[in-house]
Amino acid sequence: MSRIGQKPIEIPAGVTVMVAGGVVTVKGKLGELRLDLPKIITAEVVDGKQVKVTRLGDTRQDKSFHGLIRTLIANMLIGVTQGYSKALEIEGVGYKAAIQSANLMLSLGFASPVVYPIPAGIKVTEEGGTKLVVSGSDKQKVGDVAARIRGFYPVEPYKGKGIRYKDEHVRRKEGKTVA
């Protein structure tokens, strides 16, 4: 039995949750999110104050989806009320970021700048050219965009140049020595 899946989800003030036709829709001050439920999982709103997730069977897959769907709905409720954000830092001489219209321009020492189109529903802000903050209401999308930006030039262990998460620790290696 899924312990997480059994817990009801409290609906915060100012948020509406609707379940219709296997789709959960959550509306709040930061936007609207949708989640398609698998056929083996059902959700219902109890008294307008809680969301309860139940499963139809007891197979291993049913049990694993039960806790997952409950957590995804809880993340949606947090997303439309508080939002999510990831902070990135760019390190290296001449490495910088700039936002032009709906594109993120990254100068990372390549022959030409990397152009990344910012997806809808995501807001990217830059500070001083070396700090980026990716924010939005969808936790999965925020994490995906931050990981894609970091993937253009991950931090290398010798000089520490590249794009890293704000609280990421990179183990440095010692370079070759001439003996």
NORWO-V524492 format. One record per pair of residues at least 12 apart in sequence whose C-alpha atoms are under 8 Angstrom apart, sorted by the first residue. I is the first residue (numbers start at 1). J is the second residue. D is the distance in whole Angstrom. If there is no record, write none. Layout:
BEGIN
i = (I/I)
j = (J/J)
d = (D/D)
END
This chain:
BEGIN
i = (1/2/2/2/2/3/4/4/4/5/5/5/5/5/5/5/5/6/6/6/6/7/8/8/8/8/9/9/9/9/9/10/10/10/11/11/11/11/11/12/12/14/14/15/15/15/15/15/15/16/17/17/18/19/19/19/22/22/22/22/22/23/23/23/24/24/24/26/26/26/27/28/28/28/29/29/30/30/30/30/30/30/31/31/32/33/33/33/35/37/40/40/40/40/41/41/41/41/41/41/41/41/42/42/42/53/53/53/54/75/75/76/76/76/79/79/79/79/80/82/83/83/83/83/83/84/84/84/84/84/84/85/85/85/85/85/86/86/86/86/86/86/86/87/87/87/87/87/87/88/88/88/88/88/88/88/88/88/88/89/89/89/89/89/89/89/90/90/90/90/90/90/91/91/91/91/91/92/92/92/94/94/94/95/95/95/95/96/96/96/97/97/97/97/97/98/98/99/99/102/102/103/103/103/103/104/104/104/108/108/114/116/121/121/121/122/122/122/122/122/122/123/123/134/149/150/150/150/151/155/157/157/157/157/158/158/158/158/159/160)
j = (63/63/64/66/67/67/67/70/71/53/54/66/67/68/69/70/71/52/53/54/67/52/50/51/52/53/50/51/52/70/74/49/50/51/48/49/50/51/77/49/77/28/29/27/28/29/77/80/81/28/45/48/45/43/44/45/36/37/38/39/42/35/36/37/36/37/43/76/77/80/80/77/80/81/80/81/79/80/81/82/83/137/80/137/80/76/80/138/73/69/55/56/57/62/53/54/55/56/62/65/66/69/54/55/56/66/69/70/66/138/139/137/138/139/136/137/138/139/137/137/135/136/137/138/139/135/136/137/138/139/142/133/134/135/136/142/133/134/135/142/143/146/165/131/132/133/134/165/166/131/132/133/134/146/150/163/164/165/166/130/131/132/163/164/165/166/130/131/161/162/163/164/130/160/161/162/163/160/161/162/107/108/109/107/108/109/130/108/129/130/126/129/130/131/132/126/129/125/126/117/118/115/116/117/118/116/117/118/153/162/152/149/136/137/138/134/135/136/137/141/142/135/136/146/163/163/164/165/163/170/170/171/172/173/172/173/174/175/172/172)
d = (7/6/8/7/6/8/5/7/8/7/7/5/4/8/8/6/8/8/7/7/8/7/6/6/5/7/5/5/7/8/6/6/5/7/8/5/5/7/7/8/8/6/7/6/5/8/8/8/8/7/7/8/7/7/6/7/6/5/7/7/7/6/5/6/6/7/8/7/7/8/7/8/5/6/6/6/7/5/6/8/7/6/6/7/7/7/8/7/8/8/6/5/7/6/7/6/5/6/8/7/7/8/5/6/8/7/8/6/7/8/7/8/7/8/8/4/6/7/6/8/7/6/4/7/8/6/6/6/7/6/7/7/5/4/7/7/6/5/6/7/7/7/7/7/6/4/6/6/5/6/5/6/8/8/8/7/6/4/5/6/5/6/6/5/6/6/5/6/8/6/5/7/7/7/5/5/6/8/5/6/7/7/7/5/5/7/7/7/5/5/7/5/6/8/8/7/6/8/7/6/6/6/6/4/6/5/6/7/7/8/8/8/6/7/8/7/6/5/8/8/7/5/6/6/8/5/6/8/8/7/7/6/5/6/6/5/7/7/8/7)
END
